[in-house]
């Protein structure tokens, strides 16, 4: 299964919670990820995008 299909197989409310719970090393806080891409990872999928607050690069691993 490709990364996008894995992401879309997660219920919408859970996807929203995952998007809103990403750590930003620049803000030193939990933030929402914006403008993200979805990539396959050996443990599941990876969201790579920008911090909604400061625009810094952030990453979220979503395990299978």
N, C-alpha and C positions, 0 to 999 in steps of 0.2 A: 504494500500500500504506500502511495506517495505521501509526502509530508502534509500537503494541503488536505488530502482526504482524511488523514489521521486527525488533523486539527478540526475539521468540520464534523468528525464523528463524536467530538466532545460536546455535551449539551451547551447551548448558548450561554446560560447563566454561569456555568463553570468557566467557559472561555473568557467571559467578561471579568470574572474574579481573577483569573490568571493574568490577564492584561493589566489589571489594576494593582497587581502585587509583584512588582519588579523592583529590585534594588538598584539604585543609581549611586555609583561610587563618587560622583562629583557632588551630588546633593546630600549624600550620606543619609538617604531616606528611601522609603518605599514610594514608588511613583507608578504612573500609568505609562505603558510603552505605546509610542505612536510610530506611524510609517514603518511598520515592521514587515520583514520577510520571514517565511517559514522554511526551515531546512531539515532534512533527515539527519538524525544523530543515532549513534549506536544504542543509546538508551531510550530513544523516543523521537522527539522533535525539538528544535531550537527556534525561538523567536528572536530575531535580531532587528533592533530598531533604535529609536531615539527617545530620550526622556522627555515627557510632556512638559516638565517644569523648565529644564535648562537646555535641552537639545543634545546633551551628551549621549554617546553610544551606550546602549544597554542591551543585555542578553538575558533571556529566560529559557531554562531547560524544562521541558515538560516530559516527564518519564512515562513510558508505556505502563 
